[in-house]
Amino acid sequence: MLTNNVKIAYFSMEIGIDAEIPTYAGGLGILAGDTIRSAADLKVPLAAVTLVHRKGYFFQHFDGSGRQQEEPVNWVVDDFLTDTEIRAKVTLEGREVHIRAWKYEVTASNGFVIPVYFLDTDLPENSPWDRAVTHYLYGGDSHYRFCQEVVLGIGGIRILRALGHQNLRRFHMNEGHASLLTLELLQERLNQEGRTENEPDDMEAVRKQCVFTTHTPVPAGHDQFPLDLVNRVLADREACCITDSICHEGRLNMTFLALTFSHYINGVAKKHGEISRHMFASYDVDSITNGVRPQSWVSESFAKLFDLHIPGWRQDNFSLRYALSIPEEEIWEAHQKSKRLLIDYANREVNAGFDKDILTIGFARRAAPYKRADLVFEDVERLRKIARDGGKFQIVFAGKAHPQNQDGIELIQRIIKMKTTLIDEIPIAYLPNYDMNLGKLMTAGVDVWLNTPLPPMEASGTSGMKAALNGVPSLSVMDGWWIEGCIEGVTGWAIRADGHTQQKSGDRAKDAGSLYTKLEHSILPLFYANRSRFIEIMRHAIALNGSFFNTQRMVQQYVLKAYFP
Ligand SMILES: *Cc1c(COP(=O)(O)O)cnc(C)c1O
């Protein structure tokens, strides 16, 4: 086994490293998991830190009226993670809170190991309230969240030191939740030099070590906490480091904290980098476009096909470009196998009545209102007419709404009601409990991947990248990664190609109109009457998008631009 002499610490509030470890809510966690696995493939000396979220990100089911019901997932931590026996402490409101570090090892096929540490305060020596601090991902109120961020940022640094990681040269904050780590690094420096007041040099020394990836294109989405809360929770020593530059209107803004203390800052797609540069005009913001890890998201049938035609695609994801020479029939056959698995699953789970020969459209992601899962139902009469005159199609949905997001919960309910409204005309299924396994099944099993966020809200989006790897083209609003990935009629289709210019975005009726036009005049005719052209698009999705929108390329860019320029 190769030893990983860890130089980079990667912090993320959520990490989706394994479908059975429910410590992720969506794209941020999936990205973290794929990043870590690709870093191991590339032998990048990294360790990751997150919280254990003992209650998981809930188990979802629906009542008779289609209303989401949530249950905690009581996963058995020690079935998956090993106790490092290492402990650290943080102070919350003057109380000492003990932290345990669990470890999960990601071992690449080349033998390289990356440790992932899951921090846990559920120890008998802590009070009942403190024990629950690492229970719920994105649960509770802002006080609870801030305590979680203290454990992640400050506790995370202390745990890494206690574990013996003394050669850390870079600290990567995947979103602002971990940005309190910067204050701990500052404090370490003062302690080492026996000082109590920090000097400009100290800040510069911390900046040299820190990297920040922002994921949120709207100001309201950034984590902020009232200063009285911050001062109450933090011990005085940390609070003294919080200066005016990172406080706005009496609140500590975690994004500004991370921005202030990072030498390299990036958005997660070109467009998102641009938006972030406008939002944070006094900072230098670059962009590194997200990716997904092909080995993790390619269906079994496509993995076999790639093994046959592109040996080495796992080691070298760029070589997926050679998918261009895979014969059409073989692409189609591999896709039919993946599709069959999804259709059977949907029929078995929710009695979907799906037909394997019908064009299948997929939509799955967190049910946040800006993702507009119901845009496709904007004009139900027109949709009916397309199904009647243009060709049959069926639509499969999945996604969880945050338990406190009533709009998201109602959005799901409306979609589930559509199943009854459109029964016999357009088969519709809403699959419960969206997770990594279901994500893989859906992105590989549908014929077209639909994406309808309200621009410019989608920082990147990644599920369309998973689809592309499986030869599934996207029909998407021009936002996030799709601005870079869409070549009209070649890798998929744009909903309103002009939609990403500020003035024109976000008109629901126009966006839906464009969606219908593409479906009726481009997609259905190709699918039913020009299959060979349709398969050509599938092949381009793999060759042009799968070969680029992957975490192997992305991690290489982080190494060159952010970690060791
Ligand atoms: C890929 C994935 C996501 C992220 O999808 P986006 O398109 O980036 O929103 C969220 N949840 C699960 C379970 C996934 O597999």
The ligand as an ORCA input file, in Angstrom:
! r2SCAN-3c Opt
* xyz 0 1
  C     -25.544     13.979     -9.352
  C     -26.466     14.068     -8.211
  C     -26.874     15.323     -7.743
  C     -26.439     16.623     -8.389
  O     -27.180     16.879     -9.525
  P     -27.252     18.346    -10.165
  O     -27.650     18.151    -11.560
  O     -25.866     18.921    -10.046
  O     -28.231     19.107     -9.373
  C     -27.715     15.377     -6.660
  N     -28.147     14.258     -6.049
  C     -27.784     13.035     -6.471
  C     -28.304     11.844     -5.754
  C     -26.936     12.897     -7.568
  O     -26.573     11.673     -7.976
*
